[in-house]
């Protein structure tokens, strides 16, 4: 492959709430005809580890055929068949030698097939493709690319647990853009991609809202939720229940307004401790697709109550396919989706090398 890369910068100064006409602004209404039904409890084999399932670094391809995740303790990428979630195989990463990939430096993975597994490594900041022997068959050093322009020298591609992954579509590899500094610059672009046809890195015209670009502290609200699904990028922010949906070119297609009675978080006061700010404000997670986009879910929580262990203050927001309807499932556990038919809620791990998940099916009356 030709090893010449060009960087094309396209930064927008438009707020992330964007300029979209009223027909593209959706105000969901609450309905009780969308519910979940408890099906059974499944036991998942987690080979060679007692790490709770699901993994912190999953492949967010939302396939209905498989689920893939990085086991941090063993340094293996484990592949499961869906819907049974039976263990198919493991791909151990090399921890030394020419194909070394340090397991504790991985920010995201994306499983395309056995011979094309994409990896974003934080340190060094690079993009990789490995095969099923864990051999590196392609790499791009992003530090070298970003150092070509003074304004970009502190940039880095990053993943953030199961909230922000990487995505391969139309021969482009998408990733989130951050800054390799304690103080983040929220005027920079949010999403970039490597184009394998053009052999170049580019950036999408998506920027942070005013909440992030103001001079105030934002407390625990540092990272957005970025979901790549089919031909869309679904972006959320942890301080609000709003949702913004873009195409893969970075154009805002539609926005979903904050839900009624859902509070919006506040910036951190100068004399407020970060943990106190976290406990006093709501928090909203990323959007996850169910049944290939027939439904979407989002986890959230109210400000922490006085007795959090005995109070239901967290919930799952369940949307229909076009976000016009929603229902609220009051449950403290964080839901898990692999993109298939079911929603899962992890149970406390009692047996080493296995994880129990409550399995639910969506029911629409």
Secondary structure as GFF3:
##gff-version 3
##sequence-region A 1 365
A	DSSP	beta_strand	6	8	.	.	.	ID=ss1
A	DSSP	three_ten_helix	22	24	.	.	.	ID=ss2
A	DSSP	beta_strand	25	26	.	.	.	ID=ss3
A	DSSP	beta_strand	29	30	.	.	.	ID=ss4
A	DSSP	beta_strand	34	45	.	.	.	ID=ss5
A	DSSP	beta_strand	57	58	.	.	.	ID=ss6
A	DSSP	beta_strand	66	71	.	.	.	ID=ss7
A	DSSP	beta_strand	76	81	.	.	.	ID=ss8
A	DSSP	beta_strand	86	92	.	.	.	ID=ss9
A	DSSP	three_ten_helix	103	105	.	.	.	ID=ss10
A	DSSP	beta_strand	106	113	.	.	.	ID=ss11
A	DSSP	beta_strand	116	121	.	.	.	ID=ss12
A	DSSP	beta_strand	126	130	.	.	.	ID=ss13
A	DSSP	beta_strand	136	141	.	.	.	ID=ss14
A	DSSP	alpha_helix	142	146	.	.	.	ID=ss15
A	DSSP	three_ten_helix	150	152	.	.	.	ID=ss16
A	DSSP	beta_strand	155	158	.	.	.	ID=ss17
A	DSSP	beta_strand	167	169	.	.	.	ID=ss18
A	DSSP	beta_strand	172	179	.	.	.	ID=ss19
A	DSSP	beta_strand	191	195	.	.	.	ID=ss20
A	DSSP	beta_strand	200	203	.	.	.	ID=ss21
A	DSSP	alpha_helix	210	213	.	.	.	ID=ss22
A	DSSP	beta_strand	225	229	.	.	.	ID=ss23
A	DSSP	beta_strand	232	236	.	.	.	ID=ss24
A	DSSP	beta_strand	243	247	.	.	.	ID=ss25
A	DSSP	beta_strand	252	256	.	.	.	ID=ss26
A	DSSP	alpha_helix	274	280	.	.	.	ID=ss27
A	DSSP	beta_strand	283	290	.	.	.	ID=ss28
A	DSSP	three_ten_helix	291	293	.	.	.	ID=ss29
A	DSSP	beta_strand	295	301	.	.	.	ID=ss30
A	DSSP	three_ten_helix	308	310	.	.	.	ID=ss31
A	DSSP	beta_strand	314	320	.	.	.	ID=ss32
A	DSSP	beta_strand	325	330	.	.	.	ID=ss33
A	DSSP	beta_strand	335	336	.	.	.	ID=ss34
A	DSSP	beta_strand	342	346	.	.	.	ID=ss35
A	DSSP	beta_strand	354	364	.	.	.	ID=ss36
###
